[in-house]
Amino acid sequence: MTEFTLTKQISKQGSQNMIIIPAFLKDRLKPKMLVEIKIKILEDQNE
């Protein structure tokens, strides 16, 4: 198992919020691959 920790800012495309996966992972991530994604909110700009 390989593990990466990413700190990302949420971006927006139209009405959708998105998290962009870095290019260095594109060769490691394949269709139908099972991955675990955990989201920890570090800063809430609404508070």
CHARMM internal coordinates of N, CA and C (Angstrom, degrees):
IC EDIT
DIST 1 N 1 CA 1.4587
DIST 1 CA 1 C 1.5278
ANGL 1 N 1 CA 1 C 108.20
DIST 1 C 2 N 1.3016
ANGL 1 CA 1 C 2 N 116.36
DIHE 1 N 1 CA 1 C 2 N 130.90
DIST 2 N 2 CA 1.4585
ANGL 1 C 2 N 2 CA 122.82
DIHE 1 CA 1 C 2 N 2 CA 175.67
DIST 2 CA 2 C 1.5181
ANGL 2 N 2 CA 2 C 107.93
DIHE 1 C 2 N 2 CA 2 C -107.93
DIST 2 C 3 N 1.3178
ANGL 2 CA 2 C 3 N 116.66
DIHE 2 N 2 CA 2 C 3 N 137.66
DIST 3 N 3 CA 1.4638
ANGL 2 C 3 N 3 CA 120.61
DIHE 2 CA 2 C 3 N 3 CA -177.29
DIST 3 CA 3 C 1.5228
ANGL 3 N 3 CA 3 C 110.06
DIHE 2 C 3 N 3 CA 3 C -126.75
DIST 3 C 4 N 1.3217
ANGL 3 CA 3 C 4 N 115.92
DIHE 3 N 3 CA 3 C 4 N 136.70
DIST 4 N 4 CA 1.4574
ANGL 3 C 4 N 4 CA 122.92
DIHE 3 CA 3 C 4 N 4 CA 176.45
DIST 4 CA 4 C 1.5177
ANGL 4 N 4 CA 4 C 107.82
DIHE 3 C 4 N 4 CA 4 C -126.12
DIST 4 C 5 N 1.3113
ANGL 4 CA 4 C 5 N 117.45
DIHE 4 N 4 CA 4 C 5 N 144.15
DIST 5 N 5 CA 1.4558
ANGL 4 C 5 N 5 CA 122.53
DIHE 4 CA 4 C 5 N 5 CA 171.94
DIST 5 CA 5 C 1.5203
ANGL 5 N 5 CA 5 C 107.38
DIHE 4 C 5 N 5 CA 5 C -112.61
DIST 5 C 6 N 1.3224
ANGL 5 CA 5 C 6 N 115.75
DIHE 5 N 5 CA 5 C 6 N 122.81
DIST 6 N 6 CA 1.4621
ANGL 5 C 6 N 6 CA 121.79
DIHE 5 CA 5 C 6 N 6 CA -179.31
DIST 6 CA 6 C 1.5222
ANGL 6 N 6 CA 6 C 108.76
DIHE 5 C 6 N 6 CA 6 C -117.58
DIST 6 C 7 N 1.3029
ANGL 6 CA 6 C 7 N 117.34
DIHE 6 N 6 CA 6 C 7 N 138.56
DIST 7 N 7 CA 1.4560
ANGL 6 C 7 N 7 CA 122.30
DIHE 6 CA 6 C 7 N 7 CA 171.24
DIST 7 CA 7 C 1.5218
ANGL 7 N 7 CA 7 C 105.96
DIHE 6 C 7 N 7 CA 7 C -112.83
DIST 7 C 8 N 1.3239
ANGL 7 CA 7 C 8 N 115.71
DIHE 7 N 7 CA 7 C 8 N 114.88
DIST 8 N 8 CA 1.4637
ANGL 7 C 8 N 8 CA 120.71
DIHE 7 CA 7 C 8 N 8 CA -172.51
DIST 8 CA 8 C 1.5209
ANGL 8 N 8 CA 8 C 110.18
DIHE 7 C 8 N 8 CA 8 C -128.70
DIST 8 C 9 N 1.3165
ANGL 8 CA 8 C 9 N 115.12
DIHE 8 N 8 CA 8 C 9 N 151.66
DIST 9 N 9 CA 1.4472
ANGL 8 C 9 N 9 CA 121.86
DIHE 8 CA 8 C 9 N 9 CA 171.68
DIST 9 CA 9 C 1.5312
ANGL 9 N 9 CA 9 C 107.12
DIHE 8 C 9 N 9 CA 9 C -95.71
DIST 9 C 10 N 1.3096
ANGL 9 CA 9 C 10 N 116.94
DIHE 9 N 9 CA 9 C 10 N 138.85
DIST 10 N 10 CA 1.4619
ANGL 9 C 10 N 10 CA 121.32
DIHE 9 CA 9 C 10 N 10 CA 178.78
DIST 10 CA 10 C 1.5286
ANGL 10 N 10 CA 10 C 108.22
DIHE 9 C 10 N 10 CA 10 C -71.65
DIST 10 C 11 N 1.3291
ANGL 10 CA 10 C 11 N 116.40
DIHE 10 N 10 CA 10 C 11 N 130.32
DIST 11 N 11 CA 1.4666
ANGL 10 C 11 N 11 CA 120.43
DIHE 10 CA 10 C 11 N 11 CA 177.04
DIST 11 CA 11 C 1.5271
ANGL 11 N 11 CA 11 C 108.93
DIHE 10 C 11 N 11 CA 11 C -107.12
DIST 11 C 12 N 1.3025
ANGL 11 CA 11 C 12 N 116.58
DIHE 11 N 11 CA 11 C 12 N 173.42
DIST 12 N 12 CA 1.4625
ANGL 11 C 12 N 12 CA 121.28
DIHE 11 CA 11 C 12 N 12 CA -176.99
DIST 12 CA 12 C 1.5168
ANGL 12 N 12 CA 12 C 109.37
DIHE 11 C 12 N 12 CA 12 C -128.50
DIST 12 C 13 N 1.3341
ANGL 12 CA 12 C 13 N 115.74
DIHE 12 N 12 CA 12 C 13 N 135.59
DIST 13 N 13 CA 1.4595
ANGL 12 C 13 N 13 CA 121.70
DIHE 12 CA 12 C 13 N 13 CA 173.84
DIST 13 CA 13 C 1.5208
ANGL 13 N 13 CA 13 C 106.55
DIHE 12 C 13 N 13 CA 13 C -131.29
DIST 13 C 14 N 1.3225
ANGL 13 CA 13 C 14 N 115.89
DIHE 13 N 13 CA 13 C 14 N 105.37
DIST 14 N 14 CA 1.4611
ANGL 13 C 14 N 14 CA 119.84
DIHE 13 CA 13 C 14 N 14 CA -174.42
DIST 14 CA 14 C 1.5175
ANGL 14 N 14 CA 14 C 109.14
DIHE 13 C 14 N 14 CA 14 C 65.17
DIST 14 C 15 N 1.3294
ANGL 14 CA 14 C 15 N 117.25
DIHE 14 N 14 CA 14 C 15 N -125.63
DIST 15 N 15 CA 1.4653
ANGL 14 C 15 N 15 CA 120.87
DIHE 14 CA 14 C 15 N 15 CA 178.54
DIST 15 CA 15 C 1.5305
ANGL 15 N 15 CA 15 C 112.14
DIHE 14 C 15 N 15 CA 15 C -96.09
DIST 15 C 16 N 1.3282
ANGL 15 CA 15 C 16 N 117.81
DIHE 15 N 15 CA 15 C 16 N 4.57
DIST 16 N 16 CA 1.4689
ANGL 15 C 16 N 16 CA 122.81
DIHE 15 CA 15 C 16 N 16 CA -177.66
DIST 16 CA 16 C 1.5232
ANGL 16 N 16 CA 16 C 111.30
DIHE 15 C 16 N 16 CA 16 C -98.95
DIST 16 C 17 N 1.3317
ANGL 16 CA 16 C 17 N 117.20
DIHE 16 N 16 CA 16 C 17 N 137.66
DIST 17 N 17 CA 1.4586
ANGL 16 C 17 N 17 CA 121.86
DIHE 16 CA 16 C 17 N 17 CA 169.93
DIST 17 CA 17 C 1.5180
ANGL 17 N 17 CA 17 C 107.46
DIHE 16 C 17 N 17 CA 17 C -89.55
DIST 17 C 18 N 1.3390
ANGL 17 CA 17 C 18 N 116.84
DIHE 17 N 17 CA 17 C 18 N 143.25
DIST 18 N 18 CA 1.4659
ANGL 17 C 18 N 18 CA 120.39
DIHE 17 CA 17 C 18 N 18 CA -174.02
DIST 18 CA 18 C 1.5227
ANGL 18 N 18 CA 18 C 111.39
DIHE 17 C 18 N 18 CA 18 C -136.91
DIST 18 C 19 N 1.3209
ANGL 18 CA 18 C 19 N 115.59
DIHE 18 N 18 CA 18 C 19 N 153.92
DIST 19 N 19 CA 1.4546
ANGL 18 C 19 N 19 CA 123.35
DIHE 18 CA 18 C 19 N 19 CA 167.76
DIST 19 CA 19 C 1.5216
ANGL 19 N 19 CA 19 C 105.38
DIHE 18 C 19 N 19 CA 19 C -119.19
DIST 19 C 20 N 1.3176
ANGL 19 CA 19 C 20 N 117.17
DIHE 19 N 19 CA 19 C 20 N 120.15
DIST 20 N 20 CA 1.4630
ANGL 19 C 20 N 20 CA 122.45
DIHE 19 CA 19 C 20 N 20 CA -177.70
DIST 20 CA 20 C 1.5237
ANGL 20 N 20 CA 20 C 108.93
DIHE 19 C 20 N 20 CA 20 C -86.13
DIST 20 C 21 N 1.3282
ANGL 20 CA 20 C 21 N 116.53
DIHE 20 N 20 CA 20 C 21 N 128.18
DIST 21 N 21 CA 1.4624
ANGL 20 C 21 N 21 CA 122.05
DIHE 20 CA 20 C 21 N 21 CA 177.52
DIST 21 CA 21 C 1.5306
ANGL 21 N 21 CA 21 C 108.30
DIHE 20 C 21 N 21 CA 21 C -82.05
DIST 21 C 22 N 1.3281
ANGL 21 CA 21 C 22 N 118.23
DIHE 21 N 21 CA 21 C 22 N 129.95
DIST 22 N 22 CA 1.4670
ANGL 21 C 22 N 22 CA 120.75
DIHE 21 CA 21 C 22 N 22 CA -178.67
DIST 22 CA 22 C 1.5349
ANGL 22 N 22 CA 22 C 112.79
DIHE 21 C 22 N 22 CA 22 C -60.46
DIST 22 C 23 N 1.3230
ANGL 22 CA 22 C 23 N 115.32
DIHE 22 N 22 CA 22 C 23 N 149.46
DIST 23 N 23 CA 1.4655
ANGL 22 C 23 N 23 CA 121.77
DIHE 22 CA 22 C 23 N 23 CA -176.66
DIST 23 CA 23 C 1.5258
ANGL 23 N 23 CA 23 C 112.75
DIHE 22 C 23 N 23 CA 23 C -61.08
DIST 23 C 24 N 1.3412
ANGL 23 CA 23 C 24 N 118.29
DIHE 23 N 23 CA 23 C 24 N -31.06
DIST 24 N 24 CA 1.4622
ANGL 23 C 24 N 24 CA 119.00
DIHE 23 CA 23 C 24 N 24 CA -178.10
DIST 24 CA 24 C 1.5309
ANGL 24 N 24 CA 24 C 112.62
DIHE 23 C 24 N 24 CA 24 C -66.15
DIST 24 C 25 N 1.3322
ANGL 24 CA 24 C 25 N 118.09
DIHE 24 N 24 CA 24 C 25 N -14.37
DIST 25 N 25 CA 1.4654
ANGL 24 C 25 N 25 CA 121.24
DIHE 24 CA 24 C 25 N 25 CA 177.79
DIST 25 CA 25 C 1.5282
ANGL 25 N 25 CA 25 C 112.94
DIHE 24 C 25 N 25 CA 25 C -94.50
DIST 25 C 26 N 1.3310
ANGL 25 CA 25 C 26 N 118.47
DIHE 25 N 25 CA 25 C 26 N -8.37
DIST 26 N 26 CA 1.4701
ANGL 25 C 26 N 26 CA 119.96
DIHE 25 CA 25 C 26 N 26 CA -173.14
DIST 26 CA 26 C 1.5266
ANGL 26 N 26 CA 26 C 113.02
DIHE 25 C 26 N 26 CA 26 C -61.24
DIST 26 C 27 N 1.3233
ANGL 26 CA 26 C 27 N 118.22
DIHE 26 N 26 CA 26 C 27 N -33.18
DIST 27 N 27 CA 1.4650
ANGL 26 C 27 N 27 CA 120.29
DIHE 26 CA 26 C 27 N 27 CA 178.70
DIST 27 CA 27 C 1.5250
ANGL 27 N 27 CA 27 C 112.58
DIHE 26 C 27 N 27 CA 27 C -80.20
DIST 27 C 28 N 1.3213
ANGL 27 CA 27 C 28 N 117.03
DIHE 27 N 27 CA 27 C 28 N -16.70
DIST 28 N 28 CA 1.4688
ANGL 27 C 28 N 28 CA 120.93
DIHE 27 CA 27 C 28 N 28 CA -179.04
DIST 28 CA 28 C 1.5219
ANGL 28 N 28 CA 28 C 112.14
DIHE 27 C 28 N 28 CA 28 C -92.02
DIST 28 C 29 N 1.3378
ANGL 28 CA 28 C 29 N 117.74
DIHE 28 N 28 CA 28 C 29 N -22.80
DIST 29 N 29 CA 1.4605
ANGL 28 C 29 N 29 CA 122.08
DIHE 28 CA 28 C 29 N 29 CA -178.12
DIST 29 CA 29 C 1.5222
ANGL 29 N 29 CA 29 C 109.58
DIHE 28 C 29 N 29 CA 29 C -100.67
DIST 29 C 30 N 1.3054
ANGL 29 CA 29 C 30 N 116.36
DIHE 29 N 29 CA 29 C 30 N 122.85
DIST 30 N 30 CA 1.4649
ANGL 29 C 30 N 30 CA 122.25
DIHE 29 CA 29 C 30 N 30 CA -177.71
DIST 30 CA 30 C 1.5314
ANGL 30 N 30 CA 30 C 109.80
DIHE 29 C 30 N 30 CA 30 C -119.57
DIST 30 C 31 N 1.3343
ANGL 30 CA 30 C 31 N 118.15
DIHE 30 N 30 CA 30 C 31 N 155.28
DIST 31 N 31 CA 1.4628
ANGL 30 C 31 N 31 CA 120.96
DIHE 30 CA 30 C 31 N 31 CA 175.44
DIST 31 CA 31 C 1.5305
ANGL 31 N 31 CA 31 C 111.13
DIHE 30 C 31 N 31 CA 31 C -55.24
DIST 31 C 32 N 1.3128
ANGL 31 CA 31 C 32 N 115.71
DIHE 31 N 31 CA 31 C 32 N 141.98
DIST 32 N 32 CA 1.4678
ANGL 31 C 32 N 32 CA 125.23
DIHE 31 CA 31 C 32 N 32 CA 179.41
DIST 32 CA 32 C 1.5259
ANGL 32 N 32 CA 32 C 113.43
DIHE 31 C 32 N 32 CA 32 C 71.34
DIST 32 C 33 N 1.3278
ANGL 32 CA 32 C 33 N 118.04
DIHE 32 N 32 CA 32 C 33 N 5.61
DIST 33 N 33 CA 1.4618
ANGL 32 C 33 N 33 CA 121.84
DIHE 32 CA 32 C 33 N 33 CA 176.63
DIST 33 CA 33 C 1.5314
ANGL 33 N 33 CA 33 C 107.83
DIHE 32 C 33 N 33 CA 33 C -75.87
DIST 33 C 34 N 1.3144
ANGL 33 CA 33 C 34 N 116.68
DIHE 33 N 33 CA 33 C 34 N 136.65
DIST 34 N 34 CA 1.4561
ANGL 33 C 34 N 34 CA 121.90
DIHE 33 CA 33 C 34 N 34 CA 179.00
DIST 34 CA 34 C 1.5238
ANGL 34 N 34 CA 34 C 108.95
DIHE 33 C 34 N 34 CA 34 C -91.25
DIST 34 C 35 N 1.3268
ANGL 34 CA 34 C 35 N 116.54
DIHE 34 N 34 CA 34 C 35 N 124.54
DIST 35 N 35 CA 1.4632
ANGL 34 C 35 N 35 CA 121.94
DIHE 34 CA 34 C 35 N 35 CA 178.17
DIST 35 CA 35 C 1.5308
ANGL 35 N 35 CA 35 C 108.39
DIHE 34 C 35 N 35 CA 35 C -129.84
DIST 35 C 36 N 1.3095
ANGL 35 CA 35 C 36 N 116.57
DIHE 35 N 35 CA 35 C 36 N 156.57
DIST 36 N 36 CA 1.4610
ANGL 35 C 36 N 36 CA 122.01
DIHE 35 CA 35 C 36 N 36 CA 176.00
DIST 36 CA 36 C 1.5210
ANGL 36 N 36 CA 36 C 107.74
DIHE 35 C 36 N 36 CA 36 C -108.12
DIST 36 C 37 N 1.3174
ANGL 36 CA 36 C 37 N 116.04
DIHE 36 N 36 CA 36 C 37 N 129.83
DIST 37 N 37 CA 1.4607
ANGL 36 C 37 N 37 CA 121.33
DIHE 36 CA 36 C 37 N 37 CA 179.25
DIST 37 CA 37 C 1.5243
ANGL 37 N 37 CA 37 C 107.73
DIHE 36 C 37 N 37 CA 37 C -123.02
DIST 37 C 38 N 1.3226
ANGL 37 CA 37 C 38 N 116.21
DIHE 37 N 37 CA 37 C 38 N 122.58
DIST 38 N 38 CA 1.4627
ANGL 37 C 38 N 38 CA 121.87
DIHE 37 CA 37 C 38 N 38 CA 175.51
DIST 38 CA 38 C 1.5180
ANGL 38 N 38 CA 38 C 107.39
DIHE 37 C 38 N 38 CA 38 C -111.64
DIST 38 C 39 N 1.3236
ANGL 38 CA 38 C 39 N 116.63
DIHE 38 N 38 CA 38 C 39 N 138.81
DIST 39 N 39 CA 1.4589
ANGL 38 C 39 N 39 CA 120.75
DIHE 38 CA 38 C 39 N 39 CA 179.42
DIST 39 CA 39 C 1.5233
ANGL 39 N 39 CA 39 C 108.56
DIHE 38 C 39 N 39 CA 39 C -118.11
DIST 39 C 40 N 1.3228
ANGL 39 CA 39 C 40 N 115.51
DIHE 39 N 39 CA 39 C 40 N 122.04
DIST 40 N 40 CA 1.4634
ANGL 39 C 40 N 40 CA 122.46
DIHE 39 CA 39 C 40 N 40 CA 175.93
DIST 40 CA 40 C 1.5234
ANGL 40 N 40 CA 40 C 106.38
DIHE 39 C 40 N 40 CA 40 C -118.33
DIST 40 C 41 N 1.3324
ANGL 40 CA 40 C 41 N 117.39
DIHE 40 N 40 CA 40 C 41 N 120.35
DIST 41 N 41 CA 1.4608
ANGL 40 C 41 N 41 CA 121.11
DIHE 40 CA 40 C 41 N 41 CA -179.51
DIST 41 CA 41 C 1.5227
ANGL 41 N 41 CA 41 C 108.02
DIHE 40 C 41 N 41 CA 41 C -80.07
DIST 41 C 42 N 1.3272
ANGL 41 CA 41 C 42 N 116.47
DIHE 41 N 41 CA 41 C 42 N 115.04
DIST 42 N 42 CA 1.4607
ANGL 41 C 42 N 42 CA 122.23
DIHE 41 CA 41 C 42 N 42 CA -177.85
DIST 42 CA 42 C 1.5232
ANGL 42 N 42 CA 42 C 112.36
DIHE 41 C 42 N 42 CA 42 C -88.94
DIST 42 C 43 N 1.3154
ANGL 42 CA 42 C 43 N 116.86
DIHE 42 N 42 CA 42 C 43 N -30.07
DIST 43 N 43 CA 1.4624
ANGL 42 C 43 N 43 CA 121.76
DIHE 42 CA 42 C 43 N 43 CA -177.25
DIST 43 CA 43 C 1.5132
ANGL 43 N 43 CA 43 C 108.05
DIHE 42 C 43 N 43 CA 43 C -147.90
DIST 43 C 44 N 1.3233
ANGL 43 CA 43 C 44 N 116.56
DIHE 43 N 43 CA 43 C 44 N 125.09
DIST 44 N 44 CA 1.4619
ANGL 43 C 44 N 44 CA 120.85
DIHE 43 CA 43 C 44 N 44 CA 177.38
DIST 44 CA 44 C 1.5216
ANGL 44 N 44 CA 44 C 107.41
DIHE 43 C 44 N 44 CA 44 C -109.52
DIST 44 C 45 N 1.3173
ANGL 44 CA 44 C 45 N 117.06
DIHE 44 N 44 CA 44 C 45 N 110.24
DIST 45 N 45 CA 1.4624
ANGL 44 C 45 N 45 CA 121.22
DIHE 44 CA 44 C 45 N 45 CA -175.81
DIST 45 CA 45 C 1.5230
ANGL 45 N 45 CA 45 C 112.30
DIHE 44 C 45 N 45 CA 45 C -74.09
DIST 45 C 46 N 1.3343
ANGL 45 CA 45 C 46 N 118.09
DIHE 45 N 45 CA 45 C 46 N -9.03
DIST 46 N 46 CA 1.4603
ANGL 45 C 46 N 46 CA 121.32
DIHE 45 CA 45 C 46 N 46 CA 178.96
DIST 46 CA 46 C 1.5196
ANGL 46 N 46 CA 46 C 112.02
DIHE 45 C 46 N 46 CA 46 C -84.58
DIST 46 C 47 N 1.3132
ANGL 46 CA 46 C 47 N 117.85
DIHE 46 N 46 CA 46 C 47 N -12.79
DIST 47 N 47 CA 1.4703
ANGL 46 C 47 N 47 CA 120.40
DIHE 46 CA 46 C 47 N 47 CA -177.63
DIST 47 CA 47 C 1.4931
ANGL 47 N 47 CA 47 C 111.35
DIHE 46 C 47 N 47 CA 47 C -100.86
END
COOR INIT
IC SEED 1 N 1 CA 1 C
IC BUILD
